[in-house]
Amino acid sequence: MMTTEQKDLVRATVPVLKEHGVALTTYFYNRMLTQNPELKNVFNSANQRTGAQPTALALSVLAYAEHIDNPGVLAHAVSRIASKHVSLNIRPEQYAIVGKHLLASISEVLGSAASPELLEAWSVAYHQLAQIMSNAEAVLYSETVMKEGGWSGWRPFIVQRKVQESQEITSFYLYPGDGGKVADFLPGQYLTLRLYVPELKVLQPRQYSISCAPNGIYYRISVKREKGTALQPAGFVSTLLHDQIQQGDVLEVAPPSGDFTLDLRKTTPLVFISGGVGVTPFISMLEYLVQTKSSRAITWIHGCRGSEVHAFKDQVREFSSHHPGMQIHTFYDQLDRQDSGNCYEGFVDLSKLRDTISAEADYYICGPDLFIKKHFDYLRLQGVNSESIHFEEFGPAILVVE
């Protein structure tokens, strides 16, 4: 149990964390992965390279320090991180390794400013946080294995079909290699798979949204080929999936996870807003709504560069033919002559669709962080309650919206 004095010491580090948090967490990851190289099989090397993972951790540590008196206000963040940890098969004993390196990093980076009292305060705070996370994860692990077809850890799945959905996105139909059933999931959840990357000489895990409704037989993931740029190399795992993995190959897969899910209890109108491959979790949600003959009004808003990279365009229109209360709006960077219907030129612009904005609706947004923030801010300005706006940021959660 933390004392008042220890809470004050942790809280006093907030200004330092705001200014130097990313430098601290970058140092921490370098230290930990150098001394415990086996953990390179757990962490996404691309997120380490771009700084996304250290930034996400820095924001999490800062939020925890700011709310050290009442960590319960971070319940949503804890839920999201716990889901990600379970998807990666993180176990309680690994928190000891992380804690060891985090405290050592605080001491080594802060130097003389890291008094014994401060380090002890952060030690108690970290163990409190580790217990909160372990407890949340234990519940998720238990719920997962109790499901029919559920499992824990990594399970072999066979790629029975590989289907190109657009110039950039390919779907993989995954069936359990043991011939058993697959666990149900909530529409919007993701799968984690891991592949050995020869260039890195480690296993690399990646999360991909499940792009089909629950069916008890198979999962489908739809993966965008992440091409390289001058600033960032091509995606290791997406390239392997597109170029090397073929029908009949076996992938190691963790159970469905994630908290960006369709609330099945509500009857409110739904507005889905996606950019690029951000459409994938919404395909699962839409298919589920159609299969269950939901009467909820649906507005579908999607943006991408053009029709050649527009995955699931025909499937969405097919679904809409079975749901009379559905509207489709599409934004392309540049329109072609054959583009028809509710197609608009340019980036997704909700101001062009003012009639679709209602305070009574629930909004789901998925895409890059700037895409999410733009539409979140616009909806808030239109009077939509923040609790009615749900979003999924691919990769480590670094987006802060209020």
Sequence and secondary structure as in RCSB ss.txt:
>XXXX:A:sequence
MMTTEQKDLVRATVPVLKEHGVALTTYFYNRMLTQNPELKNVFNSANQRTGAQPTALALSVLAYAEHIDNPGVLA
HAVSRIASKHVSLNIRPEQYAIVGKHLLASISEVLGSAASPELLEAWSVAYHQLAQIMSNAEAVLYSETVMKEGG
WSGWRPFIVQRKVQESQEITSFYLYPGDGGKVADFLPGQYLTLRLYVPELKVLQPRQYSISCAPNGIYYRISVKR
EKGTALQPAGFVSTLLHDQIQQGDVLEVAPPSGDFTLDLRKTTPLVFISGGVGVTPFISMLEYLVQTKSSRAITW
IHGCRGSEVHAFKDQVREFSSHHPGMQIHTFYDQLDRQDSGNCYEGFVDLSKLRDTISAEADYYICGPDLFIKKH
FDYLRLQGVNSESIHFEEFGPAILVVE
>XXXX:A:secstr
   HHHHHHHHHTHHHHHHHHHHHHHHHHHHHHHH GGGGGTS HHHHHHTHHHHHHHHHHHHHHHTTT GGGGH
HHHHHHHHHHHHTT  TTHHHHHHHHHHHHHHHHHGGGS HHHHHHHHHHHHHHHHHHHHHHHHHHHHHHHSTT 
 SS EEEEEEEEEE SSSEEEEEEEETTS       TT EEEEEEEETTTTEEEEEEEEB S   SS EEEEEE 
    SSS   HHHHHHHHT  TT EEEEEEEE S    TT  S EEEEEEGGGGHHHHHHHHHHHHTT    EEE
EEEES GGG TTHHHHHHHHTT TTEEEEEEESS  TT  SSEEESS  GGGGGGG  TTSEEEEEE HHHHHHH
HHHHHHTT  GGGEEEEESSS      
